[in-house]
Amino acid sequence: MDNEVPTFRITLPENEYINLKRISNNNIPLESINDNIKQIIDLLNQQNFNYLFQKKDLSELFPELAINENGYLNLNENDFMISYEDYINIEQINLEEFEILFKILNENKNLNLIKVFHVLSQYRSYLMNDDLLEVIDNFENHLMIDKDENFTIIKEEYIIEIKTEISYINNLNFKETFPEINFSELFPELPIKEDGHPNIDFRNYILPTEEYENLKLTFEDDSELIFNIYNTNKYLNINKVLYFLSTSNVEFTENDLLKNKLYEFKSQVMMDDNGNFTYIKEDYIRNIKEIINSINEQNFIEIFPRCNFTELLPELPILENGHPNIDFKIYIIPSEEIEKLESMFKYDEIIFNIFNNNKSLNLVKVFYVLSRLDDSLINIESDFWYNLDEFKSSTMIDDNGNFTFLQPHIKFIKEIIETINEQNFIEIFPGYNFTELLPELPIQENGHPNIDFRNYLISEDEYNNLETKYDNNFEYFLFDIFNNNEYLNLVKVLNTLSKLDNININTINIDNRNYSTFSEYLELFGDNNVSMNENNEYIFNNKYYNTENDTNNNDKTISNININQNERDEFKTKNGTLTVHINNQEISFNKITFSLGGQSSRTYSKPGFNLKIRGGKELFGRRQFKLRSDSSEPSYMRTKLMCDIHNKLGLPSISANYIKLYINDEFMGLYILTDAYKESWIEYVYGEKDTTNLYKCEYCDLLYDTKNGFENENKEASDNQELYEFLKAMTKAKSSVDVESIFDLDQFYKEIAIEYLSSSWDHIKDRHNYYVYKNPQNNKWIYLIHDFDLDLCAYYYQLSECINYDFKNFSRISIVNKLVSNNIEHFKEILKEIVIKVFNPATLFPRIDEIKSFIRPYVQLDKTLNDNGEYPGRLNKNDNRFYTMEQWEASTEFEESLVGLKKFILLRYRYVCKKFNIECDPMYLDENMNMNLTITETESLYPTETETSSFLIPTSTFDFINIEATTTSIEDTILPISTSIFDSNIDETITSSVLDFSNTEITTSIEDTILPTTISVLPTTNSILPTSNSQFNEATGTLPPISQTTVTFKCLSEFLGYPCCSSELTTVYAEDEYGEWSYDFTKNEWCGLTKFEDSSNQDHSGECWSEILGYPCCKGCKIYETDSDGSWGYEFNQWCGIISSRCQKE
């Protein structure tokens, strides 16, 4: 990292700069607030207050409230809306949108609407408008009233949640709901008013800040935290009240919010024999408890009056009142067993296996038996019947009575067949002789078909092939399966039935829930969509099916609509210039494209920009850049740290650094500068020009059905077939083994491990912010992530939520589960390696300190008001995001409220070390460790001479040093191939200077003074790009051993993948074992001056000792490592043995 931040100066035509400011000044928050106010006023004006307060004197309640003789208000929305100037003043207080709305309504001089809502909330049972009720409840749940009757807003989420839940209880009339219960005896601690409503004060559950902060670290989620607040409260244990309500068998149909809370509570909490409550953390136990609860709630005597369950299911415990009494705890299994199941099956199949293998009561059998009984008293909305249907459709029984779980593609077919079998053909189609009409159709005496779905089973591969063939089109897919079946052609059956007259709709059982679905199948395969060809074969001509051309046309229409909708928000110009200043040197570019960048970041006060250098020129090997303010996070470091972590691990990645930005001489502040995954990046890193296989992902998940979410970065490319074949293979794959030849799995595992460790949710979890690229060297696709400002625990409601984030939640992503589950031990080793090498406090804390020290003066400038009283670069006046200098300092340390980087890294490190049994540094595992200690003698992310990475990855793109016009050691100064992708240490040759904005810039020649920072070349196992005259094998993507090469090399630099210098390049900038080096500034690359004199024709027989070990001998003499075998060099991306006699002579 250099001793000063580079300066980028963008110059635009003045009218375009004005337009940029106008577009950047996004007024969405203000518009949204005023829209909300208008809706609120409209709702209040619709309410009849005379009806609401029939016996109340409204003049006493609301003397300021003007109500007409009919009982309606006549509020004017303009009396409450705010102007742009008022909004800006409020915004300076740094409030969220809802807080601003609350403040406006609470401080209105004419009428305090928050007070109105508070009074109305006490008469909510009389409110007939659900929309108004929702508004009132929302404000009431955020309302705190002090002893002087002043209204303030509650900001803490846990308090809002507690107040909301307690309001559910307070709104319930206990005396009317439970008339037979004496609550003074049952619940003497429960305060109940004379009118039957409880009067629980939520303020009794508000904790001191320090106590709450400690609890947040203890519990994994908000629900568990609130459970424990209730459970330890001396005033009243709300868990006891909720448990009573949830087991009361009362249907709270008029209070859906309370009903939902009780449903959630029943699955999350269990009570022991002593009346003590325990919170259930494991998802599978909650799910099992929900299923068991749904069974126990049913009265089997009433539902199945003709069944003798003592004979039918003697193992099923049923009480005298007809309700089952199944204990869910018998299905809880040891943690190691559940982990084993999670590695083998998907979630639904795990529950199936737990039920099916239980020795006390096989619930799969119970559901199977119940599904075959008379269900005339069925309650469609009951969870029990939903679960019954789910198990019925996902289970198959063999002739021996053993149950098998059906995979989704089989379940899908089974459900359709069972829908047909449920229909009574004799009643629906009276008068028809099906023995003559459809002799092949098996029909029982009771009129129901008896079609065996097992005759239609296909393999998962066949299923995926059909999905791919018909582009996920359901109708064609179904037609193919049914029409080509030798057992029974269901297309013929359904088509024949669709033509029959006299369908007796009146005889259809009203409880036949699937008749409407059956009738849809009749219509689907009726004559409107199915016809016979000349060979008497059925063909499908569904008019709703879109051909490829139709789809493309539709896409174009949608695309045009989106462009038109967003046109007013876009800014892009080619009428600009760029000047870059670094260490008192200047580089100018006369052709650039400059535009607004980002998506959600468009709403930030400091917008992001995109920059492209045109005219065939580059800035240190790059043509396209992103300039981001990262205003969503206070540290300015997340993007930089995540790039550095990638680079430290040798992963292909964008690089990041910092710049000061000026537009038309107006200081915009500090920006994070990154390169971008574009065609130029691919060319620089992989050597492929004009690639057609780099795709940006937006709302896609590496599966074929999301193929339309991939956008080719090469706008001229139209053939996406290679991508589609890759996605098809990923979709069909059952495990990593199936795609290891086409997908770089180790690189994917490393990326997923990084996303997991950094608690990232903004990449594959959110189905965007990543690219895929097909590397032509090995024909494998690679997964590349970007946009890191929301990583490292950014935008989590609570720190504990991301600290304790479990990988089993991450692995629920379909493709992650598929590729990792069968290779979990290898993945854990990769995770462990990353933790030990980089994701640890000993490595990251010093790096944070280094970056912090480096950017502090520029952060200070970013937070200093200019002459107009404004902060730099805040073009969008409607965003109130701003962090003070003190908050910036705290956000990089151990401050929890701002998710301090060091605190997150330390606590996440402890969690992962414990979770995966990693032998970690005891110093950082010590719970009593001083958070404010000064780290000394720890590993930095700055590289040392022994750290290596990939020849393909550049150093942080924007580290520059001055090279004096003397011959120096190449170890010290050159070779812009990055062996370490981090920023290098500041070299002794750097000219240090203080950047003075008042100085006049002097244009000098780049050829005279500036070269990129580099580190000494060290071998790695990663590939190196061959030069144009190398022996690179395009078919195999490999280089042959040196001993097999036949080309005559011209200079020593070619051994390292660098070209020879052209005749006009003679200046020597450095020298090492491979001779003298110059630099080609037109191509931005090093070249070799020293000619290669081949001595291989000399007799060195018997001296190429490395050939016995499977390695060629070296052409050169640079030694990287010496062991018991001899001295080793590294040429052509492979190890080679040094011939000592040759090198001694040379």
N, C-alpha and C positions, 0 to 999 in steps of 0.2 A: 504494500500500500504506500502510495507516495506521500510526500510531506505537505501536499496541498490538494484541495479539491479542484478538478478541472472546471472551467467556466464555459458554458454553451451560450452563445448569443444568437438568437433567432431574429431575423429582420423580415417583417411582412409589410406589404402596402398598408398605409394607415387605415384605409376603409375596411380592409380585411381584418385588421387587428380589432377595430371597433366591433365588427361583426362577431369575432371570436368572443369578445367580452359579453356581448349581448346573448349569444347562445349559451355561454357558460353560466350565465346568471339564471339558473333554473328556479322557477317560482313554484314548483310543485308543492312544497310544504305549506306555503301561505294559501295557495288555492285549496288545498285539502282541508286546512283548518276552517276556512270560510265556508266551504261546502258542508262540513260537519255542523257548523253553527246554523246554517240555513235549514238543514234537515231537522235539527233539534227544535228550532222555532216552529217549523211546520207541524211537528208531532205534538208540541204543547198546545198549539192553536186548535188542534183537532179534539182535544180532551174536554169533556163537559165537567166543569168543576162543581156545578150545583149537584150533579148526580154523585160525584165523588165525595163531597162533604155535605151530605144532606142535612145534618143536624149541627153543623159547625158554623160559627160566625167567621166568614172568610176575611172580614175587615180586621179581625183580631189576629188571625193567622198570617195574612199577607196584606197589610195595609197599603203596600206599594203596588199590589197586583190589581190591574184594571180588568175586571170581568164584566161582560155585558149582561143584560137582563136574561139572556138565554143560557148563561153559564159558561160562555166561551171567552178565551183570551183573544186579544188582538195585538199580539206582539209584533214589532217591526224588526225584521232581521238586521236592518242596517244599523240599529241601535247597539248591536252586539259585534258585528264584524269589525275587523281592524284593518288599518291601512298598512301599506308597505313600510312606512317609516316606523309605525308602532311595532310592527313585527320585528324589524331589525333591532330596535331597542330591547325587546324582550329576548331576542335570540342571543344577545350579548351575555345574558345570564347563563347560557349554556344549558337550556332545558330541552327535553324531548318533546315531540309533537303533542302527545297527550297532556303533558305537564303545561304546555303553553295554552292548550284549550281549557284546561282546568283553571288556570290563572285568569284567563280572559273572562270566563263565566263567573268566577268567584269575586272578581274585582270590578264588575260592571256597576257604574254609579246609579243607574236607573233601577236595576233589579238583579239581585244575587241569585242566579239560576242554580247554583250548587245548593243553596238553602232550599230552594223550591224542590229540587230532586230529593233532598233529605226528608222533607216533610211528606212528599208523595210516596216515598219508600215505605212509610208506615201504613199506607193504604193500598199496598200493591195488590191485595186480593180483589180490589174493586176496579183495577185498571184493566181495560179490555183490549188495549193496543199492545201487542207483544213487542213491537219495535220500540215503543216508548218505555216499556218495562225493561227492556234490555239496556237502554241508555241509562235509566235510573239506577239499575243494579250495578252497572259498570262504574259510575261515579261514586255510588254509595260504598262500594267495596274498596275504593281508593281514598275514602274520606276519614280523616282523623279530626275529632272535635276536642278542643282543650277546655279547661274549666271556665274560661271566659266566653265560651260559645264561638270561638274563632275556628274557621275551617282551614285545614292544611291538607296537602296531598301526601299519601303514603307512597314511598318510593321502593321500599324493600319488598321483594317479591314474596318472601315467605310470610310476611305480615298480611299482605293482600290475600294470599291463599288461605291463611287461617281465618281472617275476617269473613271471607266468602263462605267458607265451610260452616262457620258458626252461624252465619246469617241463614243458611239452609235449615239449621236446627231451630233457630229462634222463630222462623216463619211457620213452623209446624205446630198445630194446636194439639198438644199431648192429651188433654182431657177429652176432646172429641174423638181423637184417633184411638185412644186406649181407655175407654170409659170404665173398664173393670179393674184398672190398676191404680193402686194407691202409691203415688210417686213419693210421697213424704216418707214412706217406709222403704220402698224399693231403691229410690235415689234421694236420700235426704240431702245430699250435697248439690243436687240439681235445682237451681232457682227457677221456679215456675210461678208466673203471675196468675192473678185471679182469672184472667181471660183464657188461661190454658196454655199460653205461649211461654217458653223459657225466656230468661233474661240473662243470657250468658254474656259477660263482658270480654270481648276478644283481647282487650289490653292486658289482661292477666297472663297472656301467653307471649308477650313481647319480651325478648331477652336483652340483657346488656350486650352492647356491641362486641366486646371481647369474648363473652361466652358464646355468642352466635358464631363468631369467626372460628372458634375452636371446634364447634359442632360441625361446621361445614367441611372441615378437614377429616372429620371422623366418618361421616356418612356419605354414601356414594351418590344419592340422588335426593331431590327435594322431598319426595313423599316419605322417605325413611326419616329424614331430618324432622319433618313436622310430626310424624308418628311419635318420635322420641320426645319432642316438646310436649305433646299431649300426655304421653305416658308418665312423665316425671313431674307433671304439674300438681302442686299441692291443693290448688283451688278446686279443680274439677278435671278428672281424667276424661277427656273427650272421647278417647278410644272406647271407654266403657259405654258411653252413650251411643256411639256409632255401632258397636257390637250388638247392643240391645235392639236398635232399630233394624239392623241388617238380618237379625234372626227372628224377627217378629212375625214374619209371613204376611205382613201388611203390604198391599200394593200402593205405592205412593204415585199413583197415576197423574195426580194434579201437580206434582212437584218433580219434574223430570231431572232437575239439577241435583236434588237430594237423592233421587233414585239412582242416578249415575254414580254419585259419590259412594253410596252404600254398596253398589255392585263392585266398584273398584276396591273398596275396603274389604269386602268378603274374600277377595282373591289374594289380598296382600297381607292379611293378618290372621294369626291363629292364636287360640287361647288354650292354655294347659288346664289340668285338673284343679289347679289352685287359683284359677281366675287371672293368671298373669298372661299378658299379651306379648307376642313376638312378631316382629316384622319379617316377612318372607322376601328374601333377596333374589332367589333363583327364579328365573323366568319360567322354567319348565314346571316347577312346583306350583307357581301361580296358575299356570294354564291347567294343570291337573286339578287344582282346587276349584277352578271355575267350572270345569266339566263335572266334577263330583257334586258341586253345589247344585248344578242344573238338574242332576238326577234326583238328588235328595229332596228337591222342592216339589217333585211330582207326586201326586196321589195315584199310585198304580191301581188301587182297587177301583177308583172312579174311571180311570182312563181305559183299563183293561178289565172290565167287570166279569168277563167269562173265563178269565185265566186263573189257574191255580199255580201260583209261583213256587209253592212248596215242591211241586212236582216238576214244574218247567225249569226253574232255576233255584234249586235247593240251596246253593251257595250264596244267593243274594239275600242280605239281611234286610227284612222289611218289618217295620213297626206295626202295631195293631191299627194305627190310624191310616195305614196304607202307604206311608212314605218310606222309601229306602233309608237306611242308616249306614252308609258307606263311609269309612274313615279314610280320608285322602292321604293320611300319613303312611299308610301301608305301601304307597307307591313312591315314596322318597327313597332314592338309591344313593350309595356312596359317591362322593365327588369324582373319584377316579373312574367309576363306571360311566357317569354322565359324560365325562371328558372323552372316554373311548367311543361312546355313541355319537358324540358330536363330531368326532373325526371320521365317522363312517356314514352317517345319514344326515339328511336334511331334517328340519325341525319337526314337521308332521310325522315323519317316519320314526323319529325318536320317541314321541309320545305313544305311537302305535306299539313299538317294541316294549316299552315299559308296561303298558297295559296287557299286552299279549303274553308276556313272560312272568306275570305275577302269579304266584302259587296260591295266594289266598282267594283272589277273585279276578278272573280274566274278564276285564271290561270289554274287550273286543268281542268276546263271545256274548256278553250281555247285550251289547248293541245289536249284534247280528240276530239274536233271538227276538228282541223287541221289534226290530225292523220288519219281521215277518208276521207280526200280530196285527189284529184289526186296529186301525188307527182312526176310527171314525170320530173320536173325540179330540182329534189333533188340534193343538194350538200352534198355528204357523209361526207366530211371533216369539214363541218360547225358545230359549237357548237350548233346552233339552232336545227339541225336535230338530233344531239346526245341527247339533252335534250328532244326533242319530243319523241324519241324512249324510253328513260328512263321512262317518265311519262306514255307513252302508255303501256309499259310492267308492270308497277307497280301499275296500276289503274284498278279498276273494277267498272262498273256502274250497279245499280240495275234497276228494272222495273220502279221505281219512279224517275229515273234520279239522284239518289244520288251516290256519288263517295266514294269508299273505297280503302284504301291503302293496297296493297298486300304485305304480308311478303315474304322474299326472297325465301322460299321453294315453295310458290304458284306462285310467279313471274317466277321461273325457269320452272315450268310446262307450264304456260301460253305462255312463249316465244316459246317453242317447238311447241305447238299447232298452234300458229299464224304463225310460219314459214311454217307449212304444209298448212294452209289455204291460204297463199299468192300465192301458186303455182296454175297455170291454168292446170288442169289435161287433159282437152280436147286438148290443144296445145302441152303439153309435151308428152302425150301418145295418139297420134291420132289413130283412128280406133277401139278403145276398147269401149265396152258397159259396163260401170261401174254399171249400174242397174243390169246386170246379173253377172258381175265379183265380185262386192262387194256391194250387195244390201243394206247392213247395213250402208254403207258410205254415209253421206248426202252431195250431190253435187248440187250446184246451177246451173241455166241455163248458167251463164257466165263461167262455168268450174271450179270454185273455190270450194273446200270443205267448209263446214260450220259447223265444229266440235266445240262444246261448251266445252271450257276448264274447265268450272265449274264442269263438270261431273267427272273430274279427281282430284278434290281437296282432299287433305288429311290433317289431323291435323299435327301440328308441332311435336307432340310426335310420330306419325306414321312416319313422315319424318326422325326424329332422329333415330328411331328404324331401319329403312331401311339403313340409313347411317352406323349405327353400325353393322348391320347384314352383310353388304357387304363391310365392312372396307373401306368406302368411294369410292368404285369402281363405277364410273359413269355408266358404261354399264349395270352391273347387277342391279343396282338401278333402272335405267330407264326401263329395261325389266320387272321388277317386277310390277311397277306401270301400265304400258301399257298392260301387258299380263293378269292381273287379274281384268280388268275393265269390268263390265257388260254392260255398255252403248255402248262401241265400243272398240274392241280389236285392238289397234293400232299396235301391233306386227304383227298380221295377215295382216293388211292393208299394212304396209311397206314391209313385206316379200313378199306379192303378187306383189306389184308394182316393187320390185327389180328384178323380173323374167320376166317382160314384155320386149318384143323386140321393135324395131323401135322407141326408144325414140328420139324425134325431138329436138335436142339441138339447132338448128338454130332458132327455133321459140321462144326460151326463151328470155324474155325481158332483155336487158343488164342492166336495172336499178333494176332488181330483185336481190337485194343484198343478199338475203337469199337462193338462189337456191343451192349454193355450200354447205351450211349447210344442206339443205334438202337432197341432194345427199349423204352426209355423213351418214344421218340416214338410207337411203336406203341400203347403204353398211353395216352399223352396224347390221341391222336386216335382212340382206340377208342370203343366204344359207351357206355362209362361217362361219357364227356364230350362226345361228338358225336352228334347225331341229325339226322334229316331233318324239315323242316317240310312243310306241305301243298303247297308249291310245289316240292317235291323239291330244296330248297336245304339245304346243311349249316348247322347252327347249333351254337354252342359253349355248353355249359352246365356248365362245370367247377365242381364242387361246392366246390372249394377256393378259388375266387375270391371275395374279400370285396367285397360291395357297399359303397357309401358309408356306408350306415347301419351295416353290420356293422363297418366300420372305425372309425366314430365310437364304437360301443359298446365295441370293443376298447380304443380309446384311453382311454375313461373308466375301464375296468377297470384298465388299467396305471397310469393317473394316481392312482386310489384306492390301489392297492398302494404306489406311491411315497410318497404322503402318509402312509400308515400307517407305512411304514418310517422316515420322517424325523420323525414326530411328536414323538418324544422329544428331538430336537435343535432344535426350533423354539421361539422365544420371540417373542411379539407381544402387545402390549397397547394398549388405547385409554384406559387408566386412568392418564393421566399429564399433567403440565403442563411447559411450557418457559418459561424466562426467559432473555433474551439481554441481556448487558451489553456496552456498547461506549462507550468514552470517558466513563465515569461516567454513562451513560444506561441506562435499563432498558425493555425491551419484554416484555410477558407474553402468553402464549398458554395458554388453559385447555383447549383440545381438541387433542390430538395423538395420533398413532399411533407407537409406538416398538417397534422389533424388532431382532433380530440380523440382520446383513447379510453379504453375501459368500458365497462357496462354499468354496474351499480356505482362505480367510482365517479360516474358522471354527476352524481348528486353531491360529491364532496365539495367543500369550499375551495380547495385547491384541486382543480381537475387534472387528469392525466393526459399525456400527449403521445402521439406516435410520430416517429421521424424516419424518413427514408432518404438516403443520399443517392442521387441519380447521376447520370452522365458517365457511368462506368467507374466512378471513383469510390474509394472506401476509406473508412477511418479504422486503422489498425485491424484490417481483415473483416470488417463488418460494414454492411450497408443499411441495415434496419435496426432501429432501437425503440425501446419503450422508455418514456419518462414518466415516472409515477410519484405521486406525493405520499401514497400510503397513509392517507389521513385517517383511515379507520383504526389505526393502531398507534399508540403514542411513542413507541420506542425508535421508530425509523430503522429497525434492525432485523425484522423478521425475514424480509426478502433476502437481505444480505447473508444472514446466518444460514438460511436454508440452501442458498446457492453454495455457500462455503462447505456445508455438510456434504452436499453432492460432490463437490470438487475434491474434498478430502478423501472420499471413498472411490474416486476415479470413475464416477458415473457421468455419462454424457449429460450435460446440463447447460442452461443459460448461465451467464456470469452476471454479477451485479457490483456496482460501485456507486459513488455519489458525485453529483455535479451541482454547481450553482447555475441557475437558469435566468437568463434575461430575454425578454421579448420586447423588441423595439426600445431597448435601453431601460425598460422597466424591470426592476428586480423582482423575480418570481419566487425566490427562496431556494431552499435545499430540495433537491429531487433525487430519487433513486433511479439510476440509469442501468438498464439491462439490455442485452441483445434479445433477439426474438427467434423463435423457431420458424425460419423462412428458408426459401431456396438458397439464399446466400449463406445461411448458417450451415446447411447441409453440405454445401460445396466446401466451406472452410473446414468443417470437422470431418466429413466423410469423403470429400473429393468428388462427389457426384454433382455434375452440372445439370441445372434445369430438371431436377427430380420431379417425377410425377407420382411419387408414392409417399408424400408427406401430407398427413390429414389432421386437421384440427377437429376436436370433438366438442360438440355442444349437445347435451342431453343424449348421451349414448353410453353403452356399457360393454363394449367389445363383443356384442352379440349381434347376430344377423338382423334381428327385427328392429334394431336401432341404426341401421346402415344410413338412413337419411340424415342422421345427425352428424355425419362426418363430412367435412368440407375440405376439398383438395386445395392446398396452398398454391399450386400451379393453376392459374385461372384458365390456361389454354388447354389443360388436360381434360378430356371428356370420357376416357375409358377408365372406369373404376373397378374393372373385373378382378384385378389382383386383390384389391381390398375386400371385395365381396367374397372371394374364395377363402381369404383369411378369416373373415367373420363367420362364414359357414363352418369352417373347421373348428373355430372356437366354440360355436354353438353346439356342434355335434360331440365335442370332446367330453369324455366322462372323467378324465383326470389329466394331469400335466403330461403324462406319457404320450398322450394323443397329439400334442402340439409342440413337443420339445424340438422337433425338426424345423418348425416354422416360426416359433416365438421365442425370444430371448428370455427364458424363464428366470435365470439367476438375476438378471437386471430387473425384471418385474418384481421378484421377491424382495429385492433391496428397496425398490421404490415403495412397495406396500409396507415394508417394515418401517421406512422413514415416515410414511403417512401415519402409521399407527403410533409410533413413538412421539411424533409431534402433535398428536391428537388432531390431525387434520381432517376436515370434513368437506373441503372445497375442491376436491379432485375427483377421484373415482367414486367416492361416496355420493357426491352431488352430481355425478355424471357429466362433468365438464372440466375445463382447465387442464386438459392434457392433449397430447398429440400421439399419433402412431406413425412410424416410419419404417419402411422396408430397407434394410441395410443390404446393398448389392454385394457386399463382400462375403456375406454368409447366407444371404437370402432369408434372413430372419427378421421378423417385425420386432420393433422395439417400442417401449412405452415411455413417453417423455412428459413430465409434469412441469407446470409453470404457474405463475401468479401465487406467491407465497405469503402475501400480506395477512391472510387470515389463518395461517398455520401457527404452531406453537401456542395453542390454547387461546387463540383470538376468538372473540364473539361467543364464548360460552357463558351461560347465565351464572354458573358457579364454578369456582376453581376446582372444587372436589370432583365435579362432573368430568372434567377432562383429565385430571390426575389419575382417576381410577377407571379410565375407559378401558374396558376389557376387549381383548381381541376377538372373543366369540361374537360380539356385536358387529365388529368390523367384518368378520368372515361370513356374515349373513348376506353380504353382497354376492350375488350368484357366481360371478366369474372368479372371485377371490376364493370362495368355498371350493369351487371345482378344481382350481389349479393348486391350491395350497393343502387341502385336507389330506390328500394321499401322500403328501411330501412334507408333512408338518415338522418332522424332526430336522430335515434339512433347512426348512424355513427358520426354525428356532435357532439353528447354528448361525444363520445369516444375521438374525436379530441380535444374537449375543455378540457377534463380531462387530456390529455397528455400535452397540452400546459400549463395548470395551475400547473401540478405536476412536469414536467421536462423540456419541451421544452420552456424555458424562460431564459432570461439573469441572473435573480437572482439565478437560480440554476446552469446554465452551466458556467457562467463566473468564479465563484470561482473554479469550477472543472478544467477548463482550466488552471487557475493559479496554482492549486495544481499539476497537471500533468507537467506543464511547469517547475515549480521549481524542481520537482523530476527528470526529465530527462535531464535538461539543461547540467550538466557535461558530460553526455554520448553523447548528440548531439554534444557537443564541440569536443569530441574525434572522433566522426564520421566525422567531418569536418577538421581534422588535418592531414596534410601530414605525411606519414611515412618516414623511412630512405631512401626509394627508390623514394621519391618525388611523391607518389601516395596516393590517399585517400583510407581508409580501404574498403575492400570488393568489389571494382569496378573491377569485373572479366571481364565484357563486356566492352572492350575499345572503342566500337563503339557507345555507347550511351552518349550523352552530357548532360543529365539531372543532374544538380547539383545546389543546393541552398546554398547560403552562410549562415553564422551564423546570419547575419543581416536580411536576407530574412526569416529565420526560425522564428526569433523573430516577424517580421512584420506579418507573415502568421497566427499567432495565435491571432493577435490583430485586428486593424481596417483598415489595409492596403487593398485597393480595388484591385490593380493590381494582388495581390497574393491571392485574395479571402480570406481575413482575417476572421478567424472563428468567432470572436466576432462581426465583422461587419455584416457578413451574418446572424448570429443568431439574432442580434438586429433588422435588417431590415426585416427579414422574420417574426419575432415575431410581429412586427408592422403590417405587411401586413395581416397576418392570424387573428390577433385580430380584425382588422377592417373588414375583409372580412366575418368573422363568428360572428361578434357582441359579442366577448368575453370580459368580464370585466377584463381588464389586468392592470398591474402595471403602473400607470400614470407616474412614474419616467422614465420608459423606452419608454413610448409613446411620451414623450416630444421631439419634433424635435430639440430643442436647447440644448439637453443634452450634456454634456461634454463627448466626446468619451474616454477621457484619465482618467476619474475619477477612484478612487480606490474604489472598491466595499467592503462595510463593512456590517456586520450583515445580510448577505444574506444566503440563504439555500445552503448547500453544497450537492454534490452527495455522499459524505461519509455518511454512515448510522448512525443514532442515535439508541438508544435502542428501540424507539417506531416505527421505520420503519420496515416493514415486506415485505416479498416477497414470494417466493415459496420454500417449503421444497425440491423441486426437483432440483433447480438450484444451482450449486456450486458457491461459492464466486469466485472472479477472481482467476483463478485456481492457480496462482503462487504467492500468498501472503503467506509468511512463517513467523513463529515466534518461538522463543526458549521457551520451557516449562521447567521451573526449576523442579527438582525432589522433589517437595514439594506439599502438597495438597493445592490447591487454589480453589477459587470459580469458578464453571463452567460458571457462568455469565461472568467471565473475560476472560476465555481462551479457552474453548473447544466447542464441538459439531460442527463437520464439515458439518452438514447440513446447507445450507445457508438460513437463514431467510432474509438476505439482500444479494443480489447478487453482490453488489459492494465491493470494497476493504475496509477492515475495517480500522479504525484509528489505528495508531501505538500504541501498548499496552505498558504499563510500563515494561513488562517483556522482551521486545525486547532488545537484545544486539546490540548496535549500533557500527559499525566499518567502517572505510574507506577501500574500496576495493583496495588493492595494488597488481598490476599484477606481481610484482617481488617476492611476498611472495611465499614460498613453501607450497603447499597444503598438509594438514595432513588428512589422511583418518580416519574418526571416524564412529562409529555405529549410524545409524539413530534412532535406538531404544532408544538411550541414550538422544538424544537432540532435535529432530525436530518433530513438529506436525503442522497441517494446522491451519491457522487463522480461527476463527469462531466468531459469534455473538450470543447473547442469543436467545434461541428458543422462538418465538412468534407465535401464531396461525394465519393462513391465511385461505382463502376459497379455496386454491388450494389443490390438492390431495397429500397424503404422501404415499410412498411406504411401504407396509407391509413387515415384516420379514417373514421368511419361516414358522414360526409357528403361524402367525397371522390368523385372521378370514377373510381374503380377499376373496371376492366372485368373482371368475374369470368370471362367466357368466354375472354378472351385472356390474362388475368393481367397486364395492362399498364395504365399510366396514359396518357390522351390528352395531347397537347401542351396547354399552358396556353391557347394561342390557340383551342383547340376546346372548352374547358370552358364550360358554360352556367350553372353553379351560381353563386349569389351568395354570396361568402365573407363570413363575419361577423367574423373576426379574423385577424390576420397569422400566428398560430401554425399555422393550417391549411396554410400553404404548406410547412411542415416536417413535416406529418403529425401535429400535435398538436391536440387539441380546444380550443374556447373554454372559458373558465372559466364555471362556473355562477354565478348571481347572488350566492350566499352566499360565494363565494370572492373576496376583495378584497385580501388581503395581498400586497404586492409583495415578492418575494424576489430578483429580479434583472431586468436590463434589457439589451437589445442592439438591433441594427438592426430586429428584428421586434417591438419594443415591450417592454412589461412582462410579466413572468411570475409566476404563482403556482403552488402545488403542491397537488394533490388527494390528501390522505393516505388517503382511503378507497379510492381506485383505484391509489394509488402511481404517479402519473404527473403530468407537468407540463401546464399549460394556459395559454392566452394570454389576457391582459387587454385588449390594445390592439385596438380595433375596426379593421376594414379599410374604408377609404374608397376606392372604386374610381375611379381617375382614367383608366381606359382608354378612357372615352368621349370624352376630350379628343383633340384632333387631334395625334397623334404620328406621322402618316404620314411614311414615309421615315426614321423614327428607329429602327424595330425592325430594325436592321442584321443581327441574327443569323438572321432568317428566311431570308435568302439562303443562309446556310450550313446550313440545315436545322434550326435551333434556334428555339424560341419566344422572345419577350421576357419579361422577368421582371415579376412583379407588385410585388415588393419591391425593395430597394436594397442588400442586403448583397453586397459584392464579395468573391469568393474568389480570383479570378485575373484578371490583365490581360495581354493579349498585343497583337500588332500589329493585331488586328481590333477590340479594344475590351475593356471590362470584363465579366467573366462572373459570374453568380450561379448558384445551384443550388436549384431548387424542384421538387417533385413527382418526385424521383428522376431529374432530368435537368438538363443545363446549360441556361442561358437567358441572353440578352443583357440587360445593364443599360441602360435608357434614361436617358441622362445628364441630359437636360433635365427629365424627370419627377422624378428623384431630387434634382436640385439645388433644384427648387421645394419638394420635400417636406422 
